[in-house]
Amino acid sequence: MWEYTEKVKEHYKNPKNAGIIENPDAIGEVGSISCGDALKLFLKINKNGIITEAKFQTFGCGSAVASASALTEMIIGKHTTEAEKITNQCIAEELGGLPEQKMHCSVMGQEALEAAIASYKGESREKKIKGRIVCGCFGVTEDKIRDVIKENPLSSPEEITNYTKAGGGCGKCREDLQKILNEEIFRKNNGKKDKPLTKTQLILKVNKVLENNIAPELRKDGGDIELVDIEDNKIYVNLRGSCKNCPSSNMTLKNFVENLLKEHISDDAEVMEA
């Protein structure tokens, strides 16, 4: 179960500026109902370029409603040149944070704003985001994936899925997502390979994978897992609950836990029972 901040709950229960604007100066529409999320943003902009009114219509989850509501509050009173600097991280921060699995809602808000301002300027946002379709399930382009990686500290294909939905369907594009991610990380480091993680950084990263990807599955059957120590490529853990004395515990460690840690941490990760 995801945890939501009080701000997210408030914007969801009492959304600000929901509705439409008659004769708007700009409209930004992104997403699609078939993909599960859609947002339409309406703007009134005066002759000085100030956004005087903003309203929205959305089809999606509570996070989508909250993100759109917060966005409209953020941009009213701002000049379009100032508003277009708002990123999805700005929207998430305004809400006090969003669960990682819901960050795509803040990205959708940013995209709707970009589309609205582009239409106000007489430009076509679609021309800017044309590119190879990487995720056929959700129609996500390579350009969009690269832009999201550049603007957010992403480090795994799963995080790309959280922010863009790419890879959240059949999963055939996951190898492509990893390749794009590697290229963008390489560029961020100015062509230098990633620096080795410190032990503290590695512990934090492993714990994140355990908590977000592994423990939830084990808890479904009354089990759990905890990190004990890390030495070089060896990750020492303890299985807990019903998993502790299960005859298949070694299979769980090797076929499930180790494989996921190899995917998210390192190909040479080796999981050991502490």
C-alpha positions as CSV (number, residue, x, y, z in Angstrom):
1,M,0.0,0.0,0.0
2,W,1.4,3.4,-1.0
3,E,1.8,6.2,1.5
4,Y,0.5,9.6,0.5
5,T,1.3,13.0,2.1
6,E,-1.4,15.1,3.6
7,K,-1.0,17.5,0.6
8,V,-1.7,14.8,-1.9
9,K,-4.8,13.7,0.1
10,E,-6.0,17.3,0.3
11,H,-5.6,18.0,-3.4
12,Y,-7.3,14.7,-4.2
13,K,-10.2,15.1,-1.9
14,N,-10.6,18.9,-2.6
15,P,-9.0,19.5,-6.0
16,K,-8.4,23.1,-6.9
17,N,-9.4,24.5,-10.3
18,A,-11.1,21.4,-11.6
19,G,-13.2,22.0,-14.7
20,I,-12.9,23.8,-18.0
21,I,-12.3,27.4,-19.2
22,E,-14.6,28.8,-21.9
23,N,-12.6,30.3,-24.8
24,P,-9.1,29.5,-23.2
25,D,-6.0,31.0,-24.6
26,A,-4.2,27.7,-24.4
27,I,-5.0,24.0,-24.1
28,G,-2.6,21.2,-23.3
29,E,-3.7,17.6,-23.7
30,V,-1.6,14.6,-22.9
31,G,-2.1,10.9,-22.2
32,S,-5.0,8.7,-23.3
33,I,-7.8,6.9,-21.5
34,S,-6.8,3.7,-23.1
35,C,-3.4,3.9,-21.3
36,G,-5.1,4.7,-18.0
37,D,-4.2,8.4,-17.6
38,A,-5.2,11.5,-19.5
39,L,-5.0,15.2,-18.6
40,K,-6.4,18.3,-20.3
41,L,-5.1,21.7,-19.0
42,F,-6.8,25.0,-19.9
43,L,-5.1,28.4,-19.5
44,K,-6.2,32.0,-19.6
45,I,-3.2,34.3,-20.4
46,N,-3.3,38.1,-20.4
47,K,-1.6,40.4,-22.9
48,N,1.5,40.5,-20.7
49,G,1.9,36.7,-20.8
50,I,0.7,36.2,-17.2
51,I,-1.4,33.1,-16.5
52,T,-4.5,34.5,-14.9
53,E,-6.6,31.3,-14.7
54,A,-5.9,27.6,-15.0
55,K,-8.2,24.6,-14.9
56,F,-8.0,20.9,-15.6
57,Q,-9.9,17.8,-16.5
58,T,-8.2,14.4,-15.8
59,F,-8.9,10.8,-16.0
60,G,-6.7,8.8,-13.7
61,C,-5.8,8.0,-10.1
62,G,-5.8,10.2,-7.0
63,S,-2.1,11.1,-7.7
64,A,-3.1,12.3,-11.2
65,V,-5.8,14.5,-9.7
66,A,-3.5,15.8,-7.0
67,S,-0.7,16.6,-9.4
68,A,-3.0,18.5,-11.8
69,S,-4.6,20.4,-8.9
70,A,-1.2,21.4,-7.4
71,L,0.1,22.4,-10.9
72,T,-2.7,24.8,-11.5
73,E,-2.1,26.5,-8.1
74,M,1.6,26.8,-8.9
75,I,1.2,28.5,-12.3
76,I,-1.6,31.0,-11.7
77,G,0.0,34.4,-11.5
78,K,3.2,33.3,-13.2
79,H,4.5,34.5,-16.6
80,T,4.6,31.8,-19.2
81,T,8.4,31.9,-19.4
82,E,8.5,31.2,-15.6
83,A,5.8,28.6,-15.7
84,E,7.6,26.6,-18.4
85,K,10.5,26.1,-16.1
86,I,8.4,24.0,-13.8
87,T,9.5,20.3,-13.9
88,N,7.8,17.2,-12.7
89,Q,10.1,17.3,-9.6
90,C,8.7,20.7,-8.8
91,I,5.2,19.3,-8.8
92,A,6.1,16.3,-6.7
93,E,7.9,18.6,-4.2
94,E,4.9,20.9,-4.0
95,L,2.9,17.8,-2.9
96,G,5.4,16.9,-0.3
97,G,6.5,13.9,-2.5
98,L,4.8,11.1,-4.4
99,P,5.3,7.3,-4.2
100,E,7.8,6.3,-6.9
101,Q,5.2,4.2,-8.6
102,K,3.1,7.4,-9.1
103,M,5.8,9.8,-10.4
104,H,4.4,9.4,-13.9
105,C,1.5,11.6,-12.7
106,S,3.8,14.5,-12.1
107,V,5.4,13.9,-15.5
108,M,2.0,14.1,-17.1
109,G,1.4,17.4,-15.4
110,Q,4.6,18.8,-16.8
111,E,3.8,17.5,-20.2
112,A,0.4,19.1,-20.2
113,L,1.9,22.5,-19.2
114,E,4.5,22.2,-22.0
115,A,1.8,21.4,-24.5
116,A,-0.4,24.3,-23.4
117,I,2.4,26.9,-23.5
118,A,3.5,25.5,-26.9
119,S,-0.1,26.0,-28.2
120,Y,-0.1,29.5,-26.8
121,K,3.1,30.3,-28.8
122,G,1.7,28.7,-31.9
123,E,4.1,25.8,-31.7
124,S,3.5,22.1,-31.9
125,R,4.7,20.1,-28.9
126,E,4.2,16.9,-30.9
127,K,6.9,17.9,-33.3
128,K,9.3,18.2,-30.4
129,I,8.6,14.8,-29.0
130,K,8.5,12.8,-32.2
131,G,10.8,9.8,-32.0
132,R,11.1,6.1,-32.1
133,I,8.5,4.3,-30.1
134,V,10.3,2.2,-27.4
135,C,7.2,1.0,-25.5
136,G,4.5,-0.1,-27.8
137,C,2.1,-0.9,-24.9
138,F,1.9,2.7,-23.8
139,G,3.3,4.6,-26.9
140,V,6.3,6.0,-25.1
141,T,9.0,7.5,-27.3
142,E,12.8,7.3,-26.9
143,D,12.9,11.1,-26.7
144,K,10.5,11.2,-23.8
145,I,12.4,8.5,-21.9
146,R,15.7,10.4,-22.4
147,D,14.2,13.7,-21.3
148,V,12.8,12.1,-18.1
149,I,16.2,10.5,-17.3
150,K,17.9,13.8,-17.8
151,E,15.5,15.6,-15.4
152,N,15.3,12.9,-12.7
153,P,17.8,10.8,-10.8
154,L,16.8,7.5,-12.3
155,S,19.0,4.4,-12.0
156,S,17.0,1.4,-13.1
157,P,14.4,0.4,-15.8
158,E,11.8,0.0,-13.1
159,E,12.2,3.7,-12.1
160,I,11.8,4.6,-15.8
161,T,8.5,2.6,-15.7
162,N,7.4,4.6,-12.6
163,Y,8.0,7.9,-14.3
164,T,6.8,7.1,-17.8
165,K,4.9,3.8,-17.7
166,A,7.3,2.4,-20.4
167,G,8.0,-1.2,-19.7
168,G,4.9,-1.6,-17.6
169,G,3.0,-3.8,-20.1
170,C,4.5,-6.8,-21.8
171,G,8.0,-5.9,-20.6
172,K,9.7,-6.5,-24.0
173,C,11.3,-3.1,-24.0
174,R,13.1,-3.5,-20.7
175,E,16.4,-4.3,-22.4
176,D,16.0,-1.2,-24.5
177,L,15.2,0.9,-21.5
178,Q,18.4,-0.3,-19.8
179,K,20.5,0.6,-22.9
180,I,19.0,4.1,-23.0
181,L,19.6,4.5,-19.3
182,N,23.2,3.4,-19.6
183,E,23.8,5.9,-22.4
184,E,22.2,8.8,-20.5
185,I,24.1,8.0,-17.3
186,F,27.3,7.9,-19.4
187,R,26.5,11.3,-20.8
188,K,25.7,12.7,-17.3
189,N,29.2,11.6,-16.2
190,N,30.8,13.4,-19.2
191,G,31.8,10.1,-20.7
192,K,33.2,8.7,-17.5
193,K,32.2,5.4,-16.1
194,D,30.2,5.3,-12.9
195,K,32.3,5.7,-9.8
196,P,32.1,2.6,-7.5
197,L,29.5,3.0,-4.8
198,T,30.7,3.4,-1.3
199,K,29.6,0.6,1.1
200,T,27.0,3.0,2.7
201,Q,25.6,3.9,-0.8
202,L,25.5,0.2,-1.7
203,I,23.6,-0.7,1.5
204,L,21.0,2.0,0.9
205,K,20.6,0.8,-2.7
206,V,20.2,-2.9,-1.7
207,N,17.8,-2.0,1.1
208,K,15.7,-0.1,-1.4
209,V,15.5,-3.1,-3.7
210,L,14.7,-5.4,-0.8
211,E,11.9,-3.2,0.5
212,N,10.4,-2.2,-2.8
213,N,10.8,-5.3,-4.9
214,I,11.5,-8.4,-2.8
215,A,9.9,-8.0,0.7
216,P,6.4,-7.3,-0.6
217,E,6.3,-10.6,-2.5
218,L,7.6,-12.5,0.5
219,R,5.1,-10.9,2.9
220,K,2.3,-12.2,0.8
221,D,3.1,-15.6,2.1
222,G,4.0,-14.5,5.7
223,G,7.7,-14.2,5.1
224,D,10.1,-11.3,5.1
225,I,13.8,-10.5,4.6
226,E,16.5,-8.3,6.1
227,L,19.9,-7.2,5.0
228,V,22.7,-8.2,7.4
229,D,25.9,-7.1,5.7
230,I,27.7,-6.6,2.4
231,E,31.2,-7.7,1.6
232,D,32.5,-7.1,-1.9
233,N,29.9,-8.7,-4.2
234,K,28.4,-10.9,-1.4
235,I,25.1,-9.7,0.1
236,Y,24.3,-11.4,3.4
237,V,20.6,-11.5,4.3
238,N,18.3,-13.3,6.8
239,L,14.9,-14.7,5.7
240,R,12.3,-14.2,8.3
241,G,8.8,-15.4,9.1
242,S,7.5,-18.3,7.2
243,C,10.4,-18.1,4.8
244,K,13.0,-18.8,7.5
245,N,12.4,-22.5,7.9
246,C,10.9,-23.2,4.5
247,P,12.3,-26.2,2.6
248,S,12.5,-23.9,-0.5
249,S,14.4,-21.1,1.3
250,N,17.6,-21.7,-0.7
251,M,15.7,-21.6,-4.0
252,T,14.0,-18.4,-2.9
253,L,17.4,-16.8,-2.2
254,K,19.0,-17.9,-5.5
255,N,16.1,-17.9,-7.9
256,F,14.2,-14.9,-6.7
257,V,16.3,-12.6,-4.4
258,E,19.6,-13.0,-6.1
259,N,18.2,-12.7,-9.6
260,L,16.5,-9.4,-8.7
261,L,19.6,-8.0,-7.0
262,K,21.6,-8.9,-10.1
263,E,19.1,-7.0,-12.2
264,H,19.1,-3.9,-10.0
265,I,22.5,-3.8,-8.4
266,S,25.2,-5.8,-10.2
267,D,25.5,-8.8,-12.5
268,D,28.0,-10.4,-10.1
269,A,25.9,-9.9,-6.9
270,E,25.8,-13.1,-4.8
271,V,23.2,-13.6,-2.1
272,M,24.2,-15.6,1.0
273,E,22.2,-16.6,4.1
274,A,23.8,-14.8,7.1
